[in-house]
């Protein structure tokens, strides 16, 4: 399993410009939980871990209410993936453990 514990400084490449997101995560076997904070405020996150792959959903209210489908791959202290925003498409996600 990937070591996901720590604080991740992430950027989502959205049509509204780069969205900064900080996620404080703790792994527990095949799952993880933590807190995500950024322009949308702060909200709890939880998801699954399979090898070096993470998957989770985030319900946001800014700029409009929607549920984001997120997936990323961890390699050491970096992560890369995407954030699915339904009909708005999918946006690149990158991050580093800080």
N, C-alpha and C positions, 0 to 999 in steps of 0.2 A: 504494500500500500504506500501511496505517496505521503510524504511528510507535509501536511498542510498547516500545522500549527504556526501561528504568528500573525503579524499584521501585514496585509498586502495592500500596496498602493497601486490602484488600477486606473486605467483610462478606457472609456468606451467611446469609440468613434461614431457619434450619432449625427444625424442631419442638423441638429441644433448646435453642432460643434463638439469639441472634446468634453466629455463629462467625467470629472474626477470622482473616484469612489475609493473609500478606505474600508477594507474588510478585516475584522479581527476574528480569526477562525481557530477552532479546536477540533481535531479529528478524534473519532472514537470508533476504530475498526472500519466498518464499511459505511459510516456516516460521519457528518460533521455538522457543527452549529457555530453560531457566532452572531456578530453584529455588523451591519453595513451602514456606512454613513457617507453622505454627499449632499448635493444640492436638494435632493428629495427629503432630506432629514435623516433620521436614523431608524433602522428597522431590523428586526431579527431575521436571520437567514439560517436555513438548514438544508441539507441535501445529502447526496450519496457520493461515495468514493469507490471507484473500481480501478485498481491498479494505479495509474497516474492520471486518471480521468475523474473530474468532478462534474456533478450536475445538480442544479438547484433552480428554484423559482423565486422571484421577488415580486411582491405586489406593491406598486408605486401609485402615488396620487398626483405627482408633479412630473411633467407638465399636464398630464391627464391620467385618470385612473386606468391602469392596465396591469396585467401580469406578464412579467418578462421571463422567458425560458433561457436559462444560462447554462453554458457548458464550457469547460476549460481543461487543458492538459497542463500538468505541473512538470517542470524539468528543473530540479534544483531549487533556486530562488526566483524562478520566473514562471509566469503562467501566460498562456495564450488560449484564446477561445472566441466565442461569440455570444451575443445577447440577442435573442429572438424577440421581436416586438410585434408579433401578430402580423396584421396587414401592412405594417410599416416596414417590414423587412427584418434583416439581421445585420447587426453591427459588430465590428471587431472589438475584442476585449484583450487588453494586455495588462500585465502587472508584474511587480517585483516585491519580494518580501523585504520589509524595511526594519 
